[in-house]
Each structure stands twice: as C-alpha cells, then as structure tokens.
Amino acid sequence: MSRNYEIIGKFIKDMSSETPDVETYVYVKDYIVNYKLNIDIVSKPLKNKTVEINTILKFEDKETNKKKSHFEINFATIIKVNEKIKEKKELEKIILCDVQIEIYPDLEKSLLDLLHNSGYPEIKFEKKINFEELYNQRLN
C-alpha cells in the first residue's frame, strides 16, 4: 500500500524550557515524576495540497504548585497530500494519526534532549503515545 502523503520538511519551530530559579530546580527535581505529557496538534492548509502540521508537546505539572518548570516543543511538519485524497476524514487521519506515528520518534527524542539538557537527565517516557487509539477515541 502506498502512502497518501509525503513529508517534505520537518523542523523544531519553537522550544522552551523554563525554570525560574535554583529553589524551583531543586523542588522540581524531586517532583518531576508528577509531571504529565500533553499533546496538541494543529494543522494549517497551505497551497498545492500541502499542509503545515504543528505538534506541540508540553511536559508540565498540572498541580497548583508555586514552584514549577515548564517544558514545551513545537515540531512543525510539512506534508504534500496525494491528489486522490478528497475526503476530510482521510485527511484528518493522515494529520492526526499517520504523520504523528512517523514523526513521534524524532519529536520524543527532541523533548527528552531538552529535558536532559535542562538538568533532568533521569527523565524517560516509559509509555508510548498510541496515536491510532487516540484518533479512534476521538471518533467515538
């Protein structure tokens, strides 16, 4: 089966690591296990059947702690969609599922590099994001 799209470019559009002071760093080092990974996917149609997809990963503390760090990466992917794709549902699956599965290893590595370089070398993501499952849940 041939793919219905081609990735013509991918890059880190924006990256952020914020730890305001030493006290926060020391606090976060002990409590970073409580941080959660959130994902947001935004797409924008361009010309000639091309689409810009911004996949935003945030690693953050959802609690109301005063001391917290913030880590975020916006990974942009530009795809050219096959001419025979006419259905909105097909395009939606490409953007929210197929492309995400393909780019996620690069995106996860970039976020982990950011975390490790921000002073948290022990961080690993044990659980992989199942984009197929997330997409199917969205439909129900």
C-alpha positions, -999 to +999 in steps of 0.1 A: +000+000+000+014+034-009+012+063+014-013+091+008+011+118+017+048+127+016+067+146+043+085+174+025+100+190+057+101+188+094+118+211+120+116+224+155+096+256+152+098+265+189+113+251+220+111+263+256+125+253+290+117+275+319+129+270+354+128+304+372+154+299+400+176+274+419+149+267+445+124+257+418+150+235+401+157+216+434+120+213+441+111+201+405+140+176+406+121+158+434+086+162+420+091+159+382+077+123+384+043+141+388+046+159+355+024+149+327+030+149+289+003+167+269+000+168+231-018+192+209-020+190+171-028+220+149-029+220+111-030+247+085-036+242+048-011+257+025-011+259-013-009+230-037-022+202-015+004+209+012-004+212+049+016+225+079+012+204+110+023+217+144+026+190+170+031+206+204+043+186+233+042+201+268+057+184+299+042+202+328+029+200+364-009+202+365-010+209+402-012+244+417+024+244+430+042+277+432+074+261+421+073+246+387+092+243+355+077+243+320+090+224+290+074+227+256+083+219+220+065+228+188+075+204+160+064+215+125+059+190+097+051+200+061+033+173+041+022+171+005-011+152+003-018+128-026-042+143-052-067+114-047-074+124-011-107+142-012-125+131+020-120+153+051-119+121+072-090+107+052-070+139+056-078+141+093-065+106+098-033+115+079-027+146+101-038+132+135-025+097+132-003+086+103+021+116+103+022+116+141+033+080+142+060+087+117+074+119+134+070+109+170+104+092+175+121+125+164+098+146+185+102+125+216+140+125+213+140+163+209+119+168+240+140+143+260+172+161+249+156+194+261+147+179+295+181+162+299+200+194+289+177+214+313+192+194+342+168+164+344+189+136+329+169+108+346+137+115+327+124+088+304+089+083+288+080+047+296+046+048+279+045+055+241+016+076+227-007+054+207-019+078+180-042+052+164-060+047+197-063+084+204-076+090+169-102+062+172-113+076+207-118+110+191-143+095+166-164+079+193 
